[in-house]
Amino acid sequence: MEERTELKTVARMHSQFPTKFGIPRQSGLVEQLRGRVVFEPEYRNPDALRGIEGFSHLWLIWGFHEARREGWSPTVRPPRLGGNERLGVFATRSPFRPNPVGLSCVRLERVELQGPGGPVLHVSGGDLMDGTPIYDIKPYVPYADCHPEAAEGFAPAPDKGLEVRLPPELKGRLSQSQADALRGVLSCDPRPHYQKDPERVYGMGFDGLEVRFRVDGDILTVVDVE
């Protein structure tokens, strides 16, 4: 008999990404990204956060609500490998899993206990789409959670990234914090790994804006910001 457990949505992430395209492939890659963890009415109790301000980082356990499929496959095609090689689903971080659950480590910037919708956790370095359901929050404990000697498998640390060119006339349409975060996101190369056409123009939503760019070699050029 299959055992079923109901996961309750305790909060939702409010981030700068209205869609999946452009989101960093891992948390912590772009520290300039800002987000808010807003609790569902049933869990808006400041007592549930007592002591959380003592931790600099948190684990967010969340759901791939935009990546659901009927059934599951024991193998997937990781984008990191260009989508050409199959690996076991439990050897990857693919969203297409028997249980579509994600795990992200974010920095806790501050705790807002009062105000509309409070309490609210202000975090940075996330990799979650706006509206993502959060099932649980746990403190990050360095001595237990950090293993510098751990093997990286097929997913070694990213290189220096792309050089991002943001023309002054387009940068003027952004605040400084938006420009810094956008540069970080674009340097991670949002394109699928198998797409290398230098003439193709990509578009992504970011913080209420529509950003268009193209990539030629190691240089990404922003061509429009609306």
TORKOLTI-283287 format. One record per residue (C-alpha): residue number from 1; residue in three letters; x, z, y. Coordinates in Angstrom, 3 decimals. Example, Ala and Ser with C-alpha at 12.3 -4.5 7.8 and 13.67 -1.06 7.14 Angstrom:
2
- i / aa / X / Z / Y
- 1 / ALA / 12.300 / 7.800 / -4.500
- 2 / SER / 13.670 / 7.140 / -1.060
% end
This chain:
226
- i / aa / X / Z / Y
- 1 / MET / 0.000 / 0.000 / 0.000
- 2 / GLU / 1.375 / -0.976 / 3.397
- 3 / GLU / 1.830 / 1.977 / 5.713
- 4 / ARG / 0.749 / 1.401 / 9.307
- 5 / THR / 1.796 / 3.392 / 12.344
- 6 / GLU / 0.246 / 2.891 / 15.758
- 7 / LEU / 2.701 / 2.688 / 18.657
- 8 / LYS / 1.307 / 3.913 / 21.955
- 9 / THR / 2.326 / 2.289 / 25.218
- 10 / VAL / 3.571 / 5.230 / 27.288
- 11 / ALA / 4.764 / 3.169 / 30.270
- 12 / ARG / 5.387 / -0.346 / 31.531
- 13 / MET / 8.435 / -1.886 / 33.100
- 14 / HIS / 8.106 / -3.448 / 36.535
- 15 / SER / 11.063 / -5.793 / 36.925
- 16 / GLN / 12.224 / -8.825 / 38.910
- 17 / PHE / 11.423 / -11.272 / 36.085
- 18 / PRO / 7.879 / -12.691 / 35.841
- 19 / THR / 8.839 / -14.777 / 32.772
- 20 / LYS / 11.393 / -14.591 / 29.953
- 21 / PHE / 13.648 / -17.339 / 31.322
- 22 / GLY / 16.650 / -15.947 / 33.164
- 23 / ILE / 16.538 / -12.429 / 31.755
- 24 / PRO / 20.048 / -11.251 / 30.747
- 25 / ARG / 20.571 / -11.433 / 27.004
- 26 / GLN / 21.531 / -7.743 / 26.851
- 27 / SER / 20.941 / -4.722 / 29.016
- 28 / GLY / 23.784 / -3.599 / 31.265
- 29 / LEU / 25.141 / -7.104 / 31.935
- 30 / VAL / 23.790 / -7.196 / 35.499
- 31 / GLU / 23.952 / -3.734 / 37.017
- 32 / GLN / 22.449 / -4.952 / 40.315
- 33 / LEU / 19.035 / -5.550 / 38.722
- 34 / ARG / 16.448 / -2.960 / 39.674
- 35 / GLY / 13.273 / -1.938 / 37.892
- 36 / ARG / 10.640 / 0.772 / 37.750
- 37 / VAL / 9.246 / 2.487 / 34.685
- 38 / VAL / 5.625 / 3.323 / 35.529
- 39 / PHE / 3.759 / 5.559 / 33.115
- 40 / GLU / 0.296 / 4.908 / 31.753
- 41 / PRO / -2.340 / 7.333 / 33.112
- 42 / GLU / -2.384 / 9.422 / 29.924
- 43 / TYR / 1.360 / 10.112 / 30.226
- 44 / ARG / 1.673 / 10.694 / 33.982
- 45 / ASN / 2.765 / 14.275 / 33.563
- 46 / PRO / 5.915 / 15.466 / 35.405
- 47 / ASP / 6.471 / 18.073 / 32.681
- 48 / ALA / 7.238 / 15.260 / 30.230
- 49 / LEU / 10.289 / 14.377 / 32.370
- 50 / ARG / 11.608 / 17.886 / 32.910
- 51 / GLY / 15.413 / 17.749 / 32.604
- 52 / ILE / 15.698 / 13.944 / 32.555
- 53 / GLU / 17.512 / 13.912 / 35.909
- 54 / GLY / 20.541 / 15.400 / 34.147
- 55 / PHE / 21.205 / 12.118 / 32.315
- 56 / SER / 22.754 / 9.043 / 33.910
- 57 / HIS / 21.450 / 6.559 / 31.305
- 58 / LEU / 18.342 / 6.193 / 29.168
- 59 / TRP / 17.299 / 4.320 / 26.050
- 60 / LEU / 14.074 / 2.353 / 26.451
- 61 / ILE / 12.223 / 1.458 / 23.251
- 62 / TRP / 9.849 / -1.385 / 24.009
- 63 / GLY / 7.791 / -4.256 / 22.627
- 64 / PHE / 8.364 / -8.029 / 22.675
- 65 / HIS / 4.817 / -8.629 / 23.904
- 66 / GLU / 5.501 / -12.309 / 24.739
- 67 / ALA / 7.250 / -13.153 / 21.452
- 68 / ARG / 4.715 / -12.389 / 18.735
- 69 / ARG / 4.299 / -14.549 / 15.629
- 70 / GLU / 2.164 / -14.391 / 12.548
- 71 / GLY / 4.302 / -13.265 / 9.644
- 72 / TRP / 8.070 / -13.078 / 9.708
- 73 / SER / 11.139 / -14.914 / 8.446
- 74 / PRO / 14.181 / -13.282 / 6.791
- 75 / THR / 16.482 / -15.591 / 8.795
- 76 / VAL / 16.557 / -16.649 / 12.433
- 77 / ARG / 18.624 / -18.968 / 14.639
- 78 / PRO / 20.484 / -16.864 / 17.234
- 79 / PRO / 20.790 / -18.676 / 20.599
- 80 / ARG / 24.318 / -17.250 / 20.855
- 81 / LEU / 25.280 / -19.637 / 18.033
- 82 / GLY / 23.576 / -22.608 / 19.664
- 83 / GLY / 20.495 / -22.378 / 17.483
- 84 / ASN / 22.280 / -24.284 / 14.717
- 85 / GLU / 23.091 / -21.482 / 12.291
- 86 / ARG / 20.782 / -19.109 / 10.465
- 87 / LEU / 21.525 / -15.407 / 10.100
- 88 / GLY / 19.561 / -12.534 / 8.674
- 89 / VAL / 16.971 / -11.168 / 11.079
- 90 / PHE / 18.346 / -7.633 / 10.649
- 91 / ALA / 21.823 / -8.906 / 11.593
- 92 / THR / 20.559 / -10.149 / 14.980
- 93 / ARG / 18.629 / -8.978 / 18.018
- 94 / SER / 16.057 / -11.743 / 17.730
- 95 / PRO / 12.601 / -10.859 / 19.118
- 96 / PHE / 10.941 / -12.416 / 16.053
- 97 / ARG / 11.016 / -9.424 / 13.719
- 98 / PRO / 8.638 / -7.702 / 11.287
- 99 / ASN / 8.120 / -5.153 / 14.092
- 100 / PRO / 8.710 / -6.783 / 17.506
- 101 / VAL / 10.575 / -3.812 / 18.980
- 102 / GLY / 13.467 / -3.936 / 21.466
- 103 / LEU / 16.047 / -1.361 / 22.555
- 104 / SER / 17.737 / -1.278 / 25.971
- 105 / CYS / 20.118 / 1.091 / 27.695
- 106 / VAL / 19.516 / 1.386 / 31.457
- 107 / ARG / 20.976 / 3.500 / 34.242
- 108 / LEU / 18.643 / 6.106 / 35.725
- 109 / GLU / 18.942 / 5.741 / 39.496
- 110 / ARG / 16.378 / 8.345 / 40.515
- 111 / VAL / 13.179 / 10.074 / 39.488
- 112 / GLU / 10.154 / 9.812 / 41.776
- 113 / LEU / 7.791 / 12.608 / 40.819
- 114 / GLN / 5.247 / 12.198 / 43.617
- 115 / GLY / 3.494 / 9.198 / 45.113
- 116 / PRO / 1.077 / 6.536 / 43.827
- 117 / GLY / 1.378 / 6.063 / 40.087
- 118 / GLY / 3.976 / 8.829 / 39.831
- 119 / PRO / 6.048 / 9.979 / 38.194
- 120 / VAL / 8.191 / 6.818 / 38.275
- 121 / LEU / 11.679 / 6.227 / 36.867
- 122 / HIS / 13.842 / 3.926 / 38.993
- 123 / VAL / 16.384 / 2.206 / 36.752
- 124 / SER / 19.022 / -0.524 / 36.917
- 125 / GLY / 20.714 / -2.923 / 34.535
- 126 / GLY / 17.591 / -3.735 / 32.537
- 127 / ASP / 16.790 / -6.813 / 30.466
- 128 / LEU / 12.985 / -6.511 / 30.371
- 129 / MET / 10.286 / -8.805 / 31.678
- 130 / ASP / 7.778 / -7.516 / 34.189
- 131 / GLY / 4.895 / -5.789 / 32.396
- 132 / THR / 6.831 / -5.039 / 29.191
- 133 / PRO / 5.209 / -2.152 / 27.262
- 134 / ILE / 7.508 / 0.818 / 26.705
- 135 / TYR / 6.847 / 2.902 / 23.600
- 136 / ASP / 9.402 / 5.661 / 24.094
- 137 / ILE / 12.207 / 6.885 / 26.352
- 138 / LYS / 15.225 / 8.846 / 25.134
- 139 / PRO / 18.329 / 10.101 / 26.938
- 140 / TYR / 21.598 / 8.295 / 26.306
- 141 / VAL / 24.188 / 10.767 / 24.990
- 142 / PRO / 27.739 / 9.346 / 25.319
- 143 / TYR / 29.454 / 11.276 / 22.513
- 144 / ALA / 26.771 / 10.231 / 20.032
- 145 / ASP / 25.752 / 6.787 / 21.293
- 146 / CYS / 29.083 / 5.262 / 22.326
- 147 / HIS / 31.430 / 3.861 / 19.659
- 148 / PRO / 34.249 / 1.852 / 21.331
- 149 / GLU / 35.738 / 0.982 / 17.930
- 150 / ALA / 32.546 / -0.720 / 16.713
- 151 / ALA / 32.859 / -4.291 / 15.370
- 152 / GLU / 31.074 / -6.975 / 17.428
- 153 / GLY / 30.132 / -9.387 / 14.653
- 154 / PHE / 29.101 / -12.783 / 16.020
- 155 / ALA / 28.299 / -11.321 / 19.479
- 156 / PRO / 31.572 / -10.438 / 21.248
- 157 / ALA / 31.537 / -9.306 / 24.858
- 158 / PRO / 30.759 / -12.144 / 27.291
- 159 / ASP / 33.565 / -13.853 / 29.184
- 160 / LYS / 33.900 / -13.856 / 32.975
- 161 / GLY / 30.790 / -16.007 / 33.293
- 162 / LEU / 29.960 / -18.935 / 35.543
- 163 / GLU / 31.051 / -19.367 / 39.127
- 164 / VAL / 27.850 / -19.222 / 41.194
- 165 / ARG / 27.644 / -21.272 / 44.383
- 166 / LEU / 24.831 / -20.193 / 46.688
- 167 / PRO / 24.772 / -22.304 / 49.878
- 168 / PRO / 24.510 / -20.245 / 53.097
- 169 / GLU / 21.224 / -21.880 / 54.109
- 170 / LEU / 19.667 / -20.746 / 50.820
- 171 / LYS / 21.311 / -17.330 / 50.807
- 172 / GLY / 19.617 / -16.724 / 54.149
- 173 / ARG / 16.255 / -16.720 / 52.347
- 174 / LEU / 17.321 / -13.684 / 50.293
- 175 / SER / 18.022 / -10.075 / 51.100
- 176 / GLN / 21.550 / -8.910 / 50.313
- 177 / SER / 20.346 / -6.966 / 47.269
- 178 / GLN / 18.420 / -10.008 / 46.011
- 179 / ALA / 21.463 / -12.244 / 46.470
- 180 / ASP / 23.753 / -9.827 / 44.635
- 181 / ALA / 21.346 / -9.455 / 41.712
- 182 / LEU / 20.670 / -13.194 / 41.534
- 183 / ARG / 24.388 / -13.988 / 41.429
- 184 / GLY / 24.792 / -11.570 / 38.545
- 185 / VAL / 21.902 / -13.096 / 36.620
- 186 / LEU / 23.043 / -16.690 / 37.150
- 187 / SER / 26.661 / -15.937 / 36.262
- 188 / CYS / 25.428 / -15.011 / 32.764
- 189 / ASP / 24.204 / -18.632 / 32.335
- 190 / PRO / 20.430 / -18.432 / 31.726
- 191 / ARG / 20.343 / -21.827 / 29.995
- 192 / PRO / 19.843 / -22.158 / 26.235
- 193 / HIS / 23.320 / -22.482 / 24.718
- 194 / TYR / 22.608 / -25.959 / 23.380
- 195 / GLN / 21.718 / -27.463 / 26.797
- 196 / LYS / 24.742 / -28.809 / 28.686
- 197 / ASP / 23.321 / -31.652 / 30.845
- 198 / PRO / 25.031 / -31.351 / 34.276
- 199 / GLU / 22.241 / -33.324 / 35.966
- 200 / ARG / 19.379 / -31.203 / 34.709
- 201 / VAL / 17.761 / -28.901 / 37.265
- 202 / TYR / 16.481 / -25.592 / 35.903
- 203 / GLY / 13.907 / -23.356 / 37.520
- 204 / MET / 13.346 / -19.636 / 37.102
- 205 / GLY / 11.185 / -17.005 / 38.701
- 206 / PHE / 13.057 / -14.092 / 40.229
- 207 / ASP / 11.736 / -11.249 / 42.377
- 208 / GLY / 8.839 / -13.275 / 43.765
- 209 / LEU / 10.982 / -16.367 / 44.328
- 210 / GLU / 11.421 / -19.680 / 42.530
- 211 / VAL / 15.108 / -20.471 / 42.091
- 212 / ARG / 16.375 / -23.907 / 41.058
- 213 / PHE / 19.922 / -24.592 / 39.905
- 214 / ARG / 22.153 / -26.948 / 37.943
- 215 / VAL / 25.323 / -26.303 / 35.954
- 216 / ASP / 28.380 / -28.541 / 35.717
- 217 / GLY / 31.097 / -27.106 / 33.509
- 218 / ASP / 31.782 / -23.532 / 34.645
- 219 / ILE / 30.119 / -23.970 / 38.055
- 220 / LEU / 26.463 / -23.158 / 38.707
- 221 / THR / 25.026 / -24.420 / 41.984
- 222 / VAL / 21.754 / -23.154 / 43.421
- 223 / VAL / 19.886 / -26.164 / 44.821
- 224 / ASP / 16.723 / -24.478 / 46.122
- 225 / VAL / 15.092 / -21.105 / 46.706
- 226 / GLU / 11.378 / -21.008 / 47.487
% end
